[in-house]
Amino acid sequence: MAEERRDQRGARDTREGAQEVGESWGRSARPEEAEAWEALVATARRTVSDGLVVGTSGNVSVRVDDTVLVTPSGVPYDRLAPEDVTGVDLDGRQVLGALVPTSELPMHLAVYRATDAGAVVHTHAVHATAVSTLVPELPLIHYMAAALGGPVRVAPYATYGTQELAENMLQALTDRTACLLQNHGTMAYGTTLHQAYDRTAQLEWMSRLWLTASSVPGLSPSLLSEGQLGEVAERLRGYGQRG
């Protein structure tokens, strides 16, 4: 697959199989950015190994101060190296690296501008994407919906990489930490890469659960009420280890 690169003048260079990084765009990565990039690459590779994406679909980002590190466009995650670090500022101006950032950059930046997100994970997970084509929100099939802020909404379809899609996504994310993108995939954020990934995995699992339960002929799955979900939300506030 051709991979886009920028030269020092900002021109785009498309070369079949281009993998080597050219001259760096802007400054060098700081130690904390290099560490965050390593974690980002590991998370991106996990989306593939866990079956949430195929090939170079989906993308991952993490915020370090006012810099957003993102997976580059069209580069297989198993080929990403430390020197491939790709970063932009909150206005989308590239400040790190030579590879072109993901085409879904508008969605990632929209999340960072509107929330306290520290990381964002976008996938094309099969079951979640299937659900996005069937209903306007994922039915309350399991109490873990509370961990995502409530019933997971479906953002109306828009062409990938557009501002329209970013705006639709933000609407669906109101008071939520994850949403479905109609005929497209999932979007989830968290304070850390681990949390963003965990929310993505939970969303895919709940989508698979609902599809499985709904497929039994002659039966309909029981669903939770908003009140029941609220009770779970309260209990989740004290979940986990303290200190």
FENGICOR-V10754 format. One record per residue. N is the residue number from 1. OMEGA is omega as a letter, one per 30 degrees, with the letter a starting at -180 (none if undefined). Layout:
BEGIN
N/OMEGA
N/OMEGA
END
This chain:
BEGIN
1/l
2/l
3/a
4/l
5/l
6/l
7/a
8/a
9/l
10/l
11/a
12/a
13/l
14/a
15/l
16/l
17/a
18/a
19/a
20/l
21/l
22/l
23/a
24/l
25/l
26/a
27/l
28/l
29/l
30/a
31/a
32/l
33/l
34/l
35/l
36/l
37/l
38/l
39/l
40/a
41/l
42/l
43/l
44/l
45/l
46/l
47/l
48/a
49/l
50/l
51/a
52/l
53/l
54/l
55/a
56/l
57/a
58/l
59/a
60/l
61/l
62/a
63/l
64/a
65/a
66/l
67/l
68/l
69/a
70/l
71/l
72/a
73/l
74/l
75/l
76/a
77/a
78/l
79/a
80/a
81/l
82/a
83/l
84/a
85/a
86/a
87/l
88/l
89/a
90/l
91/l
92/l
93/a
94/a
95/a
96/l
97/a
98/a
99/l
100/a
101/l
102/l
103/l
104/l
105/l
106/l
107/a
108/a
109/l
110/l
111/a
112/a
113/a
114/a
115/l
116/a
117/l
118/a
119/a
120/l
121/l
122/a
123/l
124/a
125/a
126/a
127/l
128/l
129/l
130/l
131/a
132/a
133/a
134/a
135/l
136/l
137/l
138/l
139/a
140/a
141/a
142/a
143/a
144/l
145/l
146/l
147/l
148/l
149/a
150/l
151/a
152/a
153/l
154/l
155/l
156/a
157/l
158/a
159/a
160/l
161/a
162/l
163/l
164/l
165/l
166/l
167/l
168/l
169/a
170/l
171/a
172/a
173/l
174/a
175/l
176/l
177/l
178/l
179/l
180/l
181/a
182/a
183/a
184/a
185/a
186/l
187/l
188/l
189/l
190/l
191/l
192/l
193/l
194/a
195/l
196/l
197/a
198/l
199/l
200/a
201/l
202/a
203/l
204/l
205/l
206/l
207/l
208/l
209/a
210/l
211/a
212/a
213/a
214/a
215/a
216/a
217/l
218/a
219/l
220/a
221/l
222/a
223/l
224/l
225/l
226/l
227/l
228/l
229/l
230/l
231/l
232/l
233/l
234/a
235/a
236/l
237/l
238/a
239/l
240/a
241/l
242/l
243/none
END
